[in-house]
Amino acid sequence: MELLYKYHQQYLHNNQGWYRRAEMDAIPWEEQLVGIKGAKGIGKTTLMLQKIEEDFGKSTKALYISMDNMAVQGYTITQIAEYHRNIGGTHLFIDEIHKHQEWSRDLKSVYDLYSDLHLVFSGSSMLQIYKGQADLSRRAVMHTMQGLSLREYIYWETDENFSKYSLQDILKNHIDIAVEISNKVKILPLFNEYLKAGYYPFYRKNKKTFNLKVQNVINNTLEVDMPFVLGTNVQNISKIKRLLHMLATEVPYQPNIAKLSQNLDLNKATLNGYIHYLEEAGLVNLLNPAGRGYSILTKPEKIYLNNSNLAYSIDEMGINKGSLRELFFFNQLYHKHAVNSSSYGDFLVDEKYIFEIGGSNKSYKQIANMVNSYVVIDDVISGVKNKIPLWLFGFLY
């Protein structure tokens, strides 16, 4: 197993994650079993390697392994953990754990056998710790990662490290905040660049090939992760890709499941399952009415691509601007706030705030008589009263 430590050093040497995301401090690293999950390409591997470099340097107390490395295929996680602990190791970092068939059983065994060994594992956002051969829900502390926010992207591009703002801060003080930010950076060009290529951290490596890499993220998620983790039928992958193309090019999509299942040649139950799997995979976001219970049979009010980079990579020429605005707003809020459909505006947030999304000439008329209602407008640097610039919601995390 000495070869695993050589690969460990090589992974650290090749890691190019110079930017330390604030998300690093949100993870309870002190726990015995920590899981990090998220969509492919958003930086889980980089985060783990940065943590190792920060806390352990070249020490052999920590070992990083990736389950898609052929060198680990001859061993179980339990065998690797035992060996690492026996030579003085205290922390084992396991990447791409969903590619190991017996991952949940092995993690449970190591957790129960070696209370002095800390385990950190990462995997697909579809990873479910209560499924598989062992239920880890009472053992593992899970953290879900997101891609870069607009605020983080601006720091990467300009070195301007702006503060995060709460939703309440933005609603109350959006004029002052917008002035402060726009005085330091050219916010609208940066915002438009972010929409095209800024959510996935790997954009920095080569912007010319970014769209191809995002397409690879989509293809790997559909063709490898979904069949491996969820057992989806590979023969239906082309139909799922057609669905994603529809989401990239049409107005905010309100699904007619009967018609859609006929167009895609899928039965309703299978189609509903795929739609929810795509949400778990981090490729789409589903907008549901407030108060409705979530299940795989629930029909969403609208379906959006998860982030704007997906839309540009699937079909840049066919993008619907209105859909792009709404999916950006949804994407930046959904992981910290409850986002639902509204009978009056486009979104109901935290069952309290109503938001209508539109261009710079968007009227307030539709929600004028509603309490806690706001118009979110695109293509403007600053707002007025209850009209707030769209880009400002990219500073929530």
Secondary structure, DSSP 8 states (H G I E B T S, - for coil): -HHHHHHHHHHHHH----S--GGGGGS-TTSSEEEEEE-TTSSHHHHHHHHHHHHTTT-TTEEEEETTSGGGTTS-HHHHHHHHHHTT--EEEEESGGGSTTHHHHHHHHHHH-TT-EEEEEEETT--TTSTTS--TTT-EEEE-----HHHHHHHHH--------HHHHHHHHHHHHHHHHTTS-HHHHHHHHHHS-SSGGGGT-GGGHHHHHHHHHHHIIIIIIIIII---GGGHHHHHHHHHHHHHSSSB---HHHHHHHHT--HHHHHHHHHHHHHTTSEEEE-BTT----TT---SEEEESSHHHHHHHHGGG--HHHHHHHHHHHHHTTTS-EEB-SSSSEEETTTEEEEEE-TT--SGGGTTSTTEEEEESS-S--BTTEEEGGGGGG--
